[in-house]
Amino acid sequence: MAAKQNDAESIFDQITDLPVRKRRGRLKVYVGYAPGVGKTCAMLSDAHEEQKEGIDIVVGYIEHYARPYTAALLEGLELLPYIKISNKESSTKEFDLDQALQRSPDLILLDDLAHTNAAGCRHKKRYQDVEELLRAGIHVYTTMNVQQLESLTDIVYSITGISVDERIPDSVFDSADQVELVDIEPDDLIGRLNRGKIYPEEENTQAHLFTKEKLTALREIALRNTASQLNRIAEQISEQAITKSDTKEHILVCLSSAASNKKVIRTAARMAAAFHGHFTALFVETPEARELTSKNKAELRENLRLAEQMGAQIATMYGDDIPGQIAEYVKTSHVSKIVLGRSPYKRRGLAKSNVMDKLTALLPNIEIYIIPYTQSSLYKRLPFYEKYPMLSLADTIKTIVILAVCTIIGLWFKYLEFREANIITVYILGVLLNAIVTKGRMYSAISSVMSVLVFNYFFTEPYYSLQAYDSGYPVTFLVMLAASFMTSTLTMRVREQARQSAQKAYRTEVLLETSRKLQQAKDSPAIINEMAHQMVKLLDRMVIFYSVDQGVLLAPQFFPKKESAVDPGVYTGGNERAVAEWVYKNNKRAGATTDTFFGAKCLYHAVRGGDQVLAVAAIVMDEEEPLEVFENSLMLAMLGECALALEKEKLNERQQEISMQIQQEQLRASLLRSISHDLRTPLTSISGNAGILLGNSEVLNEEQKKGLYTDIYDDSKWLINLVENLLSISRIEGGTLNLNFQAELMEEVISEALLHVNRNSVKHVIQTELDDELMMARMDSRLIVQVLINMIDNAIKYTQDGSHITISARHERHIVVVEISDDGPGISSEEVKVRLFEMFYTADNIHGDGRRGLGLGLSLCKSIVNAHGGTIGVKDNVPKGTIFYFTLQAEEVNVHE
């Protein structure tokens, strides 16, 4: 039966349909010091008590080893069906994580926290399944033995002689909300084993562990670690944990590609936990690091991963002087303690002095802890770099040509009777040049040896022979060979340092450029686009980004590397999309080179802002080498920058929404205030006049009735104009007003507007002045008519009877300027002129409330004119009065004969 995780559709459906809980679940760990102490029984007994309280409990996975009393405790509890993982040789039963998430009980029971899942499961380790259950809000009870803690591996091995393969990071144990030690006397435990209550006799493979001395030591370790964890939990509850960063110790461990480095890392992690200090793992990349074998590279990655699991912050430095680089980092990062590993085997010959001795001289005030380790002699003698360098035809030709040129120059010097020292200098110069233009140490060594042999053959007596008669020649040859070797070695070292410096400068430049470009990006798509291109530039790999919108992962965006012909769809299929969904929902990295969905073709990282995932970035790792340490650190820093930029953009968008809501609320409040104040008068007038006509029409003469009808008409017309203005403004501001631009005669537009102005226009002198009767402008005529009506009505309203109102239009280059001027009292305040076109703004007037208005007419005029691409304004009329003006795009008149 195939594993569920191999079915793309099922993965996607299972991940997207999971129930969502907001609160994180709680973890309780039952700890024992050896198998058989009763951890599983204690967990099942507590589960029965919880079930009596009405808690929904499911047994996820229990390994009872055919023990009758364990099987009896399972009765009455719901058992979750196991998932069957099949391979070519056998099939195994595993915990079904997806079904547990779908079932979503209050509490789930899982035996053996350190268990390694079979290939085909989502996670490599069961503790990762537990973490996902906790993030889903499900409480978990689980069991483990104390020797399965990662930091205690070496201590347990020294006691029992057994290397524990299934381990968990200390951070998982430290994050437990409750720890219960299941204890039993060692003698009683040995008795259980002898009676066959722990393992059946045919399966008892750990009998050598069950000695009183070993069990007593393990019991002591379990008691000490459980007490330490309980103390941490108590400190967290009482909020008495150490919080001042300046009082904390800073522990530094040095990383290498040695398998024994794991012991050093675990020791440093225990020290950091004991001192409540910061923990940093430093890797110094030397020129030889490029020549590491694939096995050593894998060991280095394992050590880096172990350091991360133990809570270390990874740092990387470049340089050939390892002690000097460590000392420089210690001084700048305020490290208080250094933890190093040291082999008991002595170095042979004239080897370099020990790293510890150099560090002691460079850092006399820093505590240095040396952790001894042993390793097999076979491993000890193996080099960390490739044993057999690859030959290159191009480099071979370069070496031969340089050697030939040096020989020709030497023969010329001989012809000129120069001394042999000059010829030796030429060959040394050739070795130096060869080290510059070729790759690898082999060609430098060949060039050095061949230079000595050629010099002996052509320039020492007897000539054209490898023999040498002069007793001083052997010394000359040795000095020449030593000088050649030293010159080539130094040249290669300088070249490698230059390469490292250039690489570091390039990567730093990419990081700085990323920060600058992210700051200049205008919106979220631009931020993701810039970020992806910078990642491609740094990693030289295809990058895929999944944006997030309203809690949904959007379609992937592809950013291939240069000259890439790979089909992007290969990396966004059902399985790959499911991994991206999982990363988004769980806020954890997954995919290639991780322990979650490790069969994926991409490495997925969450671009997180706090606890919120803003995007998911995928780096294509298919048939590619894993990321280097420094590359990975830079990539994480860049993703952090991207998260900050996206978070800032979301905050800006939120602020704009809030600002818009505030403006809308202010607009609504102003409108309601204006309507409640200004509409009361016309509505009261209409109601009152209508009441008079209804109740007293018999006693009123025709002239009085006509006056009342006129007042009702005027007030109704005012209300109609108000509603039209409000509707026009809402359509323009909302972008729903469709403009119909055509060339129109200004004379006809002005004449149409005069037909609809206030009836009080008869009390004023209104005239029109046009430079050209055929003057045309590009406009939506119905809206410009409304602009003219509002401006003319405004002039009628705010000028005295008998005033002169002039409507003029003239050409100015490619625009038409329309002016409405009057000889009224004018506008004396400059502030009023500036604010006159604002919505709901009404200028004070000397007539009190004799003239009512909402301040919408001129605001509507401004919106219409701006929609036409014109300008609007107000200025003083000389000698008195006011001029309102606006501009329109002029149109040419085509006369067809």
C-alpha positions in Angstrom: 0.0 0.0 0.0 1.5 3.4 -1.0 2.0 6.1 1.5 -0.6 8.9 1.6 2.1 11.5 1.2 2.9 10.2 -2.2 -0.6 11.2 -3.4 -0.4 14.8 -4.5 -4.1 15.4 -4.5 -4.6 13.9 -1.0 -1.8 16.0 0.4 -3.3 19.2 -0.9 -6.8 18.3 0.2 -5.6 17.2 3.7 -3.6 20.4 4.2 -6.2 22.9 2.9 -9.2 21.2 4.7 -7.7 21.0 8.2 -9.6 22.6 11.0 -8.1 25.9 12.4 -7.5 26.5 16.0 -6.0 29.7 17.3 -4.4 28.6 20.6 -1.3 26.4 20.7 -1.7 23.0 22.4 0.0 21.9 25.6 2.7 19.3 25.8 3.2 16.8 28.6 6.2 14.5 28.6 6.5 11.3 30.7 10.2 10.8 31.3 11.9 7.6 32.3 15.6 6.6 32.7 15.2 3.3 30.9 12.7 1.1 29.0 10.1 -0.6 31.2 9.8 1.9 34.1 6.1 2.4 33.3 5.9 5.6 31.2 3.2 4.3 28.8 1.1 2.9 31.6 1.3 6.2 33.5 0.3 8.1 30.4 -2.7 5.8 29.7 -3.8 5.9 33.4 -3.8 9.8 33.3 -5.7 9.6 30.0 -8.5 7.6 31.6 -8.8 10.2 34.4 -9.0 13.0 31.8 -11.6 11.1 29.8 -13.8 10.9 32.9 -13.7 14.7 32.9 -15.2 14.8 29.4 -12.0 15.4 27.5 -12.0 14.1 23.9 -9.0 11.7 23.8 -7.5 9.7 20.9 -4.6 7.2 21.0 -2.4 8.2 18.1 0.3 5.5 18.5 1.2 3.2 21.3 3.9 0.5 21.3 2.8 -2.0 23.9 5.3 -4.9 23.0 2.5 -7.4 23.7 2.4 -6.4 27.4 -1.0 -7.5 28.8 -1.3 -4.7 31.4 -0.5 -2.1 28.7 -3.1 -3.6 26.3 -5.7 -3.6 29.1 -5.2 0.1 29.7 -6.0 0.8 26.0 -9.5 -0.5 26.5 -12.1 2.3 26.5 -9.9 4.7 24.5 -10.4 5.5 20.8 -7.5 4.2 18.7 -6.5 6.1 15.6 -5.9 3.8 12.7 -2.2 3.5 11.7 -0.9 4.4 8.3 0.9 1.6 6.4 4.1 2.5 4.8 5.3 0.0 2.2 8.7 -0.4 0.6 10.4 -3.1 -1.5 11.6 -5.1 1.6 8.8 -4.7 4.2 6.0 -2.6 5.4 5.7 -0.7 8.7 2.9 1.0 10.6 3.2 4.6 11.5 1.3 7.4 13.2 -1.2 9.0 10.8 -0.6 12.7 11.2 -3.1 13.9 8.6 -6.0 11.8 10.1 -5.1 13.0 13.6 -5.3 16.6 12.4 -8.6 15.9 10.6 -10.0 14.2 13.7 -8.8 17.1 15.8 -9.4 15.7 19.4 -8.7 17.7 22.5 -5.9 15.4 23.5 -3.8 12.8 21.6 -1.5 10.1 23.1 1.8 9.4 21.3 4.4 6.9 22.5 8.1 7.3 21.9 8.7 11.0 21.2 12.2 10.3 19.6 10.9 7.8 17.1 12.2 8.0 13.5 9.4 7.8 11.0 9.6 5.6 8.0 10.5 7.0 4.6 7.3 8.4 3.0 6.0 10.2 6.1 5.8 13.9 6.1 8.4 14.4 8.8 11.5 12.4 9.6 11.0 12.4 13.4 7.9 12.0 15.6 8.7 15.0 17.6 8.1 17.1 14.4 4.6 15.4 14.2 4.0 16.5 17.8 5.0 20.1 17.0 2.5 20.2 14.2 -0.2 18.9 16.4 0.6 21.5 19.0 0.5 24.3 16.4 -3.0 22.9 15.4 -4.2 23.5 19.0 -4.2 19.8 20.0 -2.8 18.8 23.4 -0.3 15.9 23.4 0.9 13.4 26.0 4.0 11.6 25.0 6.9 9.5 26.5 10.7 9.4 26.2 13.8 8.2 27.9 16.3 10.7 29.3 19.2 9.2 27.2 17.3 10.3 24.1 18.1 14.0 24.8 20.6 15.2 22.2 22.9 17.0 24.7 23.3 13.9 26.8 24.3 11.5 24.0 28.0 11.6 24.9 27.4 11.3 28.6 25.1 8.3 28.2 27.6 6.7 25.8 30.3 7.0 28.4 28.1 5.3 31.0 26.4 2.6 29.0 28.7 2.1 26.0 25.5 2.3 23.8 25.1 5.0 21.1 21.5 6.1 21.0 20.4 6.6 17.5 16.9 8.0 18.1 17.3 11.4 19.8 15.4 14.7 20.1 16.7 18.3 20.4 16.8 19.7 23.9 14.6 22.6 22.8 11.6 20.1 22.3 12.0 18.9 25.9 12.6 22.4 27.2 9.3 23.6 25.5 7.2 21.0 27.4 4.5 22.6 29.5 4.6 19.7 32.0 7.1 17.0 32.8 6.4 13.9 34.9 9.2 11.6 35.9 8.2 8.0 36.0 10.5 6.4 38.5 11.2 2.9 39.8 14.0 1.3 41.8 16.7 -0.2 39.6 16.4 -3.6 41.4 12.7 -3.7 40.7 13.3 -2.8 37.1 15.8 -5.6 36.7 13.3 -7.9 38.3 10.7 -6.9 35.7 13.2 -7.6 32.9 14.0 -11.1 34.3 10.3 -12.0 34.5 9.8 -11.0 30.9 7.5 -8.0 31.6 9.5 -5.5 29.6 10.6 -7.5 26.5 9.9 -11.0 25.4 12.9 -13.2 25.9 13.5 -13.6 22.2 13.4 -9.7 21.7 15.5 -8.8 24.7 18.4 -7.1 22.9 19.2 -4.5 25.7 20.0 -6.9 28.6 23.5 -5.4 28.9 21.9 -2.1 29.8 20.1 -3.4 32.8 22.9 -3.5 35.4 22.5 -1.7 38.7 25.4 0.6 38.1 24.3 1.8 34.7 20.6 2.1 35.7 21.6 4.1 38.9 23.7 6.5 36.8 20.9 7.0 34.3 18.4 7.5 37.1 20.5 10.2 38.5 20.7 12.0 35.1 16.9 11.7 34.7 16.2 13.1 38.2 18.7 16.0 37.6 17.3 16.9 34.1 13.7 16.7 35.2 14.3 18.9 38.2 16.0 21.4 35.9 13.1 21.4 33.5 10.6 21.8 36.4 12.6 24.7 37.6 12.5 26.4 34.2 8.7 25.9 34.0 8.4 27.4 37.5 10.5 30.4 36.5 8.4 31.0 33.4 5.2 30.9 35.4 6.4 33.2 38.1 8.1 35.5 35.5 11.4 35.3 37.4 13.5 34.1 34.5 16.7 36.0 33.7 15.8 38.9 31.3 18.8 41.2 31.3 20.9 40.5 28.3 24.0 42.2 29.7 24.2 39.7 32.5 24.1 36.7 30.3 27.1 34.6 29.3 27.9 34.2 25.6 29.1 30.7 24.7 31.0 30.2 21.4 31.5 26.8 19.8 33.7 26.3 16.8 32.4 24.1 14.0 34.3 21.8 11.7 33.6 18.9 9.3 34.8 16.3 11.8 32.2 13.8 13.0 33.5 14.2 16.6 32.5 17.9 16.5 29.0 16.8 17.5 30.3 16.1 21.0 31.7 19.6 21.3 28.4 21.1 20.1 26.4 19.2 22.7 28.8 20.2 25.5 28.6 23.8 24.5 24.8 23.6 24.4 24.7 22.2 27.9 26.9 25.0 29.1 24.7 27.7 27.5 21.6 26.1 29.1 23.3 26.0 32.5 24.5 29.6 32.3 21.2 30.8 30.7 23.5 32.4 28.1 23.6 33.2 24.4 24.9 30.3 22.2 26.7 30.9 18.9 28.3 28.4 16.5 31.1 29.8 14.4 32.4 28.3 11.2 35.7 29.7 9.7 35.8 29.0 6.0 39.3 28.5 4.8 40.6 28.0 1.2 40.8 24.3 1.9 37.0 24.2 2.6 36.4 24.2 -1.2 38.2 20.9 -1.5 36.3 19.1 1.1 35.1 15.6 0.1 31.3 15.0 -0.3 31.5 13.0 2.9 33.1 15.8 4.9 30.6 18.3 3.4 27.7 16.1 4.6 29.3 16.0 8.1 29.6 19.8 8.1 26.0 20.2 7.2 25.0 17.7 9.9 27.0 19.6 12.5 25.4 22.9 11.4 22.0 21.4 11.7 22.8 20.0 15.1 24.0 23.4 16.3 20.7 25.0 15.0 18.7 22.3 16.8 20.6 22.9 20.0 19.6 26.6 19.8 22.8 28.1 18.4 23.0 31.1 16.2 25.2 30.3 13.1 28.0 32.7 12.2 30.5 32.4 9.3 33.9 34.0 8.8 36.4 33.8 5.9 40.2 33.5 6.3 43.2 31.3 6.3 44.2 32.1 9.9 41.6 30.2 12.0 42.7 31.4 15.4 42.9 35.0 14.2 39.4 34.9 12.8 38.0 33.3 16.0 39.7 35.9 18.1 38.4 38.7 15.9 34.8 37.4 16.3 35.2 36.9 20.0 36.3 40.6 20.5 33.5 42.1 18.4 30.7 39.8 19.7 31.6 40.0 23.4 32.0 36.2 23.8 32.8 35.1 27.3 33.5 31.4 26.9 34.9 29.4 24.0 34.4 25.6 23.6 36.9 23.7 21.3 37.5 20.1 20.5 40.9 18.5 20.6 42.2 15.2 19.4 44.5 13.3 21.7 46.7 12.4 18.7 49.8 14.5 18.4 50.7 16.3 15.2 53.6 15.0 13.3 56.7 16.7 12.2 56.9 20.5 11.9 53.1 21.0 12.0 51.5 24.3 12.9 51.1 25.1 16.6 47.8 24.1 18.2 44.8 26.4 17.7 44.2 26.4 21.4 47.7 27.7 22.1 47.2 30.5 19.6 43.8 31.4 21.0 45.3 31.5 24.5 47.9 34.0 23.4 45.4 36.1 21.4 42.6 36.0 24.1 44.3 35.8 27.5 41.1 37.0 29.4 38.7 34.6 27.7 37.8 31.2 29.3 38.6 28.4 26.8 37.2 24.9 27.4 38.8 21.9 25.6 36.6 18.9 25.0 38.8 15.8 24.2 37.5 13.4 21.6 38.8 10.2 20.0 38.4 9.0 16.5 39.6 5.9 14.6 43.1 6.0 13.1 41.6 5.4 9.6 39.4 8.5 9.9 42.3 10.5 11.5 44.6 9.9 8.5 42.1 10.7 5.8 42.5 14.1 4.3 39.5 16.5 4.3 40.1 17.4 0.7 39.9 15.4 -2.5 42.7 12.9 -2.8 43.1 12.9 -6.5 43.0 16.3 -8.3 41.6 16.4 -11.8 44.0 17.1 -14.7 43.2 19.9 -17.2 44.4 20.0 -20.8 44.4 23.8 -20.7 46.5 24.0 -17.5 48.9 21.4 -18.8 49.5 23.4 -22.0 50.0 26.6 -19.9 52.5 24.8 -17.7 54.5 23.5 -20.7 54.5 26.9 -22.5 55.6 28.8 -19.4 58.4 26.3 -18.8 59.5 26.5 -22.4 59.5 30.3 -22.4 61.6 30.3 -19.2 64.1 27.9 -20.8 64.4 30.0 -23.9 65.1 33.1 -21.8 67.6 31.1 -19.7 69.4 30.0 -22.9 69.5 33.6 -24.1 71.0 34.6 -20.7 73.5 31.8 -21.0 74.5 33.2 -24.5 74.9 36.6 -22.9 77.1 34.9 -20.2 74.8 36.0 -17.4 75.3 34.3 -14.0 73.2 31.2 -13.1 71.5 33.1 -10.3 69.7 35.2 -13.0 68.5 32.1 -14.7 67.2 30.6 -11.4 65.3 33.9 -10.9 63.6 33.4 -14.3 62.5 29.9 -13.4 61.1 31.1 -10.0 59.3 33.8 -11.8 57.8 31.2 -14.2 56.7 29.1 -11.2 55.0 32.2 -9.8 53.3 32.9 -13.1 52.2 29.3 -13.3 50.6 29.4 -9.9 48.6 32.5 -11.0 47.2 31.1 -14.3 46.6 27.5 -13.4 44.2 25.9 -10.9 45.1 23.5 -8.2 48.3 22.7 -6.3 49.4 19.9 -8.6 50.5 22.1 -11.4 52.5 24.4 -9.1 54.3 21.3 -7.7 55.0 20.0 -11.2 56.2 23.3 -12.3 58.6 23.6 -9.3 60.1 20.1 -9.9 60.4 20.5 -13.7 62.1 23.8 -13.3 64.8 22.3 -11.2 65.2 19.4 -13.6 65.3 21.6 -16.7 67.8 23.9 -15.1 70.0 20.9 -14.2 69.7 19.6 -17.8 70.5 22.8 -19.7 72.5 25.0 -17.4 74.8 22.8 -15.2 77.8 20.8 -16.2 77.8 18.3 -17.7 75.3 20.0 -20.1 72.3 18.0 -21.4 72.5 15.6 -18.6 70.8 15.2 -15.2 74.1 14.7 -13.5 75.9 17.4 -11.6 79.7 17.5 -11.1 79.9 20.5 -8.8 79.3 19.6 -5.1 77.4 22.8 -4.6 74.7 22.1 -7.2 72.6 19.8 -4.9 72.3 22.7 -2.4 71.3 25.0 -5.3 68.7 22.6 -6.5 67.2 22.2 -3.0 67.1 26.0 -2.5 65.6 26.5 -5.9 63.0 23.8 -5.3 62.1 25.2 -1.8 61.9 28.8 -3.2 59.6 27.6 -6.1 57.3 25.7 -3.7 57.1 28.6 -1.3 56.4 31.1 -4.1 53.7 29.0 -5.7 52.1 28.2 -2.3 52.0 31.9 -1.3 50.7 32.9 -4.7 47.9 30.4 -4.6 47.0 31.5 -1.0 46.9 35.2 -2.1 44.8 34.2 -5.1 42.3 32.2 -2.9 42.1 35.0 -0.4 41.4 37.5 -3.2 38.7 35.2 -4.5 37.1 34.9 -1.0 37.3 38.7 -0.5 35.7 39.3 -3.9 33.0 36.7 -3.1 32.3 38.2 0.3 32.2 41.7 -1.2 29.8 40.6 -3.9 27.5 38.9 -1.4 27.6 41.9 0.9 26.9 44.2 -2.1 23.9 42.0 -2.9 22.6 42.3 0.6 23.0 46.1 0.7 21.5 46.4 -2.8 18.5 44.3 -1.6 17.9 46.6 1.3 18.0 49.7 -0.9 15.7 48.2 -3.6 13.2 47.0 -1.1 13.0 50.5 0.4 12.4 51.9 -3.1 9.7 49.4 -4.0 6.3 51.0 -4.3 4.0 48.0 -3.4 3.9 44.4 -2.4 4.3 42.9 -5.9 7.3 45.2 -6.5 8.9 44.1 -3.2 8.5 40.4 -4.1 9.8 41.0 -7.6 12.9 42.8 -6.3 13.5 40.2 -3.6 13.3 37.3 -6.0 15.7 38.8 -8.5 18.2 39.5 -5.7 17.9 35.9 -4.5 18.5 34.6 -8.0 21.5 36.9 -8.2 22.9 35.6 -4.9 22.2 31.9 -5.2 22.2 31.4 -9.0 19.2 29.2 -8.7 15.5 29.4 -9.8 13.3 31.1 -7.2 9.6 30.7 -6.9 7.4 33.1 -4.8 3.9 32.5 -3.5 2.2 35.7 -2.5 -0.5 35.8 0.2 -3.7 37.7 -0.2 -6.5 37.7 2.4 -5.3 34.5 3.9 -5.0 32.6 0.6 -1.8 31.5 -1.1 -1.8 32.9 -4.7 -0.5 31.4 -7.9 3.3 31.0 -8.0 5.6 33.6 -9.6 8.7 32.2 -11.4 12.1 33.8 -11.4 14.5 31.6 -13.4 18.3 32.1 -13.4 19.9 33.3 -16.6 20.0 30.9 -19.6 17.7 28.5 -17.8 15.5 26.2 -20.0 13.8 24.3 -17.2 10.1 24.0 -17.2 8.8 25.9 -14.1 5.7 23.7 -14.0 7.9 20.8 -12.7 8.4 22.7 -9.5 4.8 23.7 -8.9 2.9 20.4 -9.2 0.5 19.0 -6.6 3.2 17.9 -4.2 5.2 21.1 -4.4 2.1 23.2 -4.0 1.1 21.2 -0.9 4.5 21.8 0.7 4.1 25.6 0.1 0.6 25.4 1.7 2.1 23.5 4.7 4.8 26.1 5.1 2.2 28.9 5.0 -0.1 27.3 7.5 2.7 26.2 9.9 5.1 29.1 9.6 8.0 26.6 9.3 10.6 25.8 6.6 10.2 22.5 4.7 11.3 20.7 1.6 14.6 19.6 0.3 17.5 19.5 2.8 15.0 19.6 5.8 13.3 16.9 7.9 9.8 17.9 6.6 8.7 16.9 3.1 12.4 16.1 2.4 11.5 14.5 -0.9 10.4 17.8 -2.4 12.4 19.4 -5.2 12.5 22.9 -3.6 13.5 24.4 -0.3 10.6 26.4 1.1 11.0 29.3 3.6 8.2 31.3 5.2 8.6 35.1 4.8 7.3 35.9 8.2 6.4 39.1 9.9 6.1 38.2 13.6 3.7 35.2 13.7 2.2 36.0 10.4 3.4 34.5 7.1 3.4 37.2 4.4 4.7 35.1 1.5 6.4 31.7 0.8 9.8 31.6 -1.0 10.9 28.4 -2.8 14.5 27.8 -3.9 14.9 25.0 -6.5 17.3 22.4 -5.1 16.7 19.6 -7.6 20.1 18.2 -8.7 21.8 21.2 -7.0 24.3 21.2 -4.2 22.9 22.3 -0.8 23.3 25.9 0.1 26.6 27.0 1.7 26.6 28.2 5.2 27.2 31.8 4.3 24.8 31.7 1.4 22.1 30.4 3.7 22.8 33.1 6.4 22.6 35.8 3.7 19.4 34.4 2.3 17.7 34.3 5.7 18.8 37.9 6.3 17.4 38.9 2.9 14.1 37.2 3.6 14.0 39.0 6.9 14.4 42.3 5.0 11.7 41.3 2.7 9.4 40.5 5.6 10.0 43.9 7.1 9.3 45.6 3.8 6.1 43.6 3.3 5.0 44.3 6.8 5.7 48.0 6.4 3.7 48.0 3.2 0.8 46.3 4.9 0.9 48.9 7.7 0.9 51.7 5.1 -2.1 50.1 3.4 -3.8 49.8 6.7 -3.0 53.4 7.6 -4.4 54.5 4.2 -7.6 52.5 4.9 -7.9 54.1 8.3 -7.3 57.5 6.9 -9.9 56.9 4.2 -12.4 55.7 6.8 -11.7 58.8 8.9 -12.3 61.0 5.9 -15.5 59.2 5.1 -16.6 59.5 8.7 -15.8 63.2 8.6 -17.6 63.6 5.3 -20.6 61.7 6.7 -20.6 63.8 9.8 -20.3 67.1 7.9 -23.1 66.0 5.5 -25.4 65.0 8.3 -24.6 68.2 10.3 -25.2 70.3 7.2 -28.4 68.5 6.2 -29.8 68.7 9.7 -29.1 72.4 10.0 -29.6 73.7 6.5 -32.4 71.5 5.2 -34.6 72.3 8.2 -35.3 75.8 6.9 -36.6 74.9 3.3 -38.5 71.8 4.6 -40.1 73.9 7.3 -40.9 76.6 4.8 -42.5 74.1 2.3 -44.4 72.4 5.1 -45.6 75.7 6.6 -46.6 77.3 3.2 -48.4 74.1 2.2 -50.3 74.1 5.5 -51.4 77.7 5.1 -52.7 76.9 1.6 -54.6 73.9 2.8 -56.1 75.5 5.8 -56.7 79.1 4.7 -56.9 79.0 0.9 -60.5 80.5 1.1 -59.3 83.7 2.8 -56.2 84.2 0.7 -56.3 86.3 -2.4 -54.6 85.3 -5.6 -51.5 87.4 -5.1 -50.9 85.9 -1.6 -51.4 82.4 -3.0 -49.0 83.1 -5.8 -46.4 84.3 -3.3 -46.7 81.1 -1.3 -46.6 78.9 -4.4 -43.4 80.8 -5.5 -41.8 80.1 -2.1 -42.6 76.4 -2.3 -41.2 76.2 -5.8 -38.0 78.0 -4.9 -37.4 75.8 -1.8 -38.2 72.6 -3.9 -35.9 73.7 -6.7 -33.1 74.3 -4.1 -33.6 70.8 -2.7 -33.5 69.3 -6.3 -30.2 71.1 -7.1 -28.8 70.0 -3.8 -29.6 66.3 -4.5 -28.2 66.7 -8.1 -24.9 68.1 -6.7 -24.6 65.3 -4.2 -25.2 62.6 -6.8 -22.8 64.2 -9.2 -20.0 64.5 -6.6 -20.5 60.9 -5.4 -20.3 59.7 -9.1 -17.2 61.7 -9.8 -15.4 60.8 -6.6 -16.3 57.1 -7.0 -15.1 57.0 -10.6 -18.5 55.8 -11.9 -19.2 58.9 -14.0 -18.6 58.3 -17.7 -17.5 61.4 -19.5 -18.6 61.9 -23.1 -16.0 64.3 -24.6 -17.0 66.2 -27.7 -16.1 69.5 -29.4 -18.9 72.0 -28.4 -19.5 75.7 -29.3 -19.0 77.8 -26.2 -21.8 80.1 -27.2 -24.3 77.3 -27.2 -23.1 75.9 -23.9 -23.4 79.3 -22.2 -26.8 80.0 -23.7 -28.0 76.6 -22.4 -26.8 77.4 -18.9 -28.5 80.8 -18.8 -31.8 79.0 -19.5 -31.6 77.1 -16.1 -30.1 79.7 -13.7 -31.9 81.1 -10.7 -35.2 83.0 -11.4 -33.7 85.9 -9.5 -31.4 86.5 -12.5 -33.9 89.1 -13.7 -32.8 91.3 -10.9 -29.3 91.4 -12.2 -27.7 92.5 -15.5 -26.2 89.4 -17.2 -24.2 89.7 -20.4 -22.0 87.4 -22.5 -18.6 88.3 -24.2 -16.9 85.9 -26.6 -13.7 86.6 -28.6 -15.0 84.3 -31.3 -18.5 83.2 -32.1 -17.1 79.9 -33.4 -15.0 79.2 -30.3 -15.1 75.5 -29.5 -13.8 73.5 -26.5 -13.5 69.8 -25.8 -16.0 68.9 -23.0 -18.9 66.9 -21.7 -21.5 69.6 -22.3 -24.0 68.6 -19.7 -21.4 68.8 -17.0 -19.9 72.1 -18.1 -23.5 73.5 -18.2 -23.8 72.5 -14.6 -20.5 74.2 -13.8 -21.8 77.4 -15.4 -25.1 77.2 -13.6 -23.5 76.8 -10.2 -21.1 79.7 -10.8 -23.8 82.0 -12.1 -26.2 81.1 -9.3 -23.3 81.7 -6.8 -22.8 85.2 -8.3 -26.6 85.9 -8.2 -26.8 84.7 -4.6 -23.9 86.8 -3.2 -24.2 90.1 -5.1 -26.7 92.9 -4.6 -29.7 93.5 -6.8 -28.8 95.3 -10.0 -25.2 94.0 -10.1 -23.5 93.3 -13.4 -22.5 89.7 -14.1 -20.4 89.0 -17.2 -19.7 85.6 -18.7 -16.7 85.7 -21.0 -14.6 83.2 -22.9 -11.3 83.7 -24.7 -8.4 81.8 -26.3 -5.1 81.4 -24.6 -2.8 79.2 -26.8 -4.4 75.7 -26.7 -6.9 76.4 -23.9 -10.2 78.2 -23.5 -10.5 80.4 -20.4 -14.1 80.9 -19.1 -14.7 83.7 -16.6 -17.8 84.7 -14.5 -17.2 88.2 -13.1 -19.3 90.4 -11.0 -19.2 93.8 -9.3 -20.4 92.7 -5.9 -18.8 93.1 -2.5 -16.0 90.6 -3.5 -14.0 88.3 -1.2 -11.5 90.1 1.0 -10.0 87.1 2.9 -7.2 85.2 1.2 -8.0 82.1 3.4 -11.5 82.1 2.0 -10.2 82.1 -1.5 -8.0 79.1 -0.8 -10.7 77.1 0.8 -13.6 78.1 -1.3 -13.6 75.0 -3.4 -13.5 72.6 -0.5 -16.5 70.4 0.2 -18.9 71.7 2.8 -17.0 75.0 3.1 -19.3 78.1 3.1 -17.9 81.6 3.5 -19.3 83.9 6.1 -21.6 86.6 4.7 -23.0 89.8 6.1 -26.6 88.6 5.6 -26.6 86.1 8.4 -28.6 83.0 7.5 -30.4 84.8 4.8 -28.5 82.7 2.2 -28.3 79.0 2.8 -25.9 76.5 1.3 -24.0 73.3 1.9 -20.8 74.3 0.2 -21.2 71.7 -2.5 -21.7 73.8 -5.6 -18.1 75.1 -6.1 -16.7 71.7 -4.9 -18.7 70.0 -7.6 -17.4 72.6 -10.2 -13.8 71.8 -9.2 -14.4 68.0 -9.5 -15.9 68.4 -13.0 -13.2 70.8 -14.3 -10.4 68.5 -12.9 -12.0 65.6 -14.7 -11.8 67.6 -17.9 -8.1 68.2 -17.3 -8.6 71.9 -16.6 -8.0 74.3 -13.7 -10.4 76.4 -11.6 -9.8 79.4 -9.4 -11.0 82.7 -8.1 -9.5 86.2 -8.1 -10.5 89.8 -7.4 -12.2 91.9 -10.0 -10.9 95.4 -10.5 -12.1 97.9 -9.2 -14.5 95.6 -7.2 -16.2 92.3 -7.3 -15.0 88.7 -7.9 -14.0 86.7 -10.9 -14.4 82.9 -11.0 -12.6 81.2 -13.9 -11.9 77.7 -15.3 -10.1 76.3 -18.3 -10.9 73.7 -21.0 -9.0 72.2 -23.8 -9.5 74.2 -27.0 -10.7 72.5 -30.3 -10.0 73.7 -33.8 -12.8 74.6 -36.2 -12.7 72.7 -39.5 -14.5 74.6 -42.3 -15.4 72.4 -45.2 -15.9 74.2 -48.5 
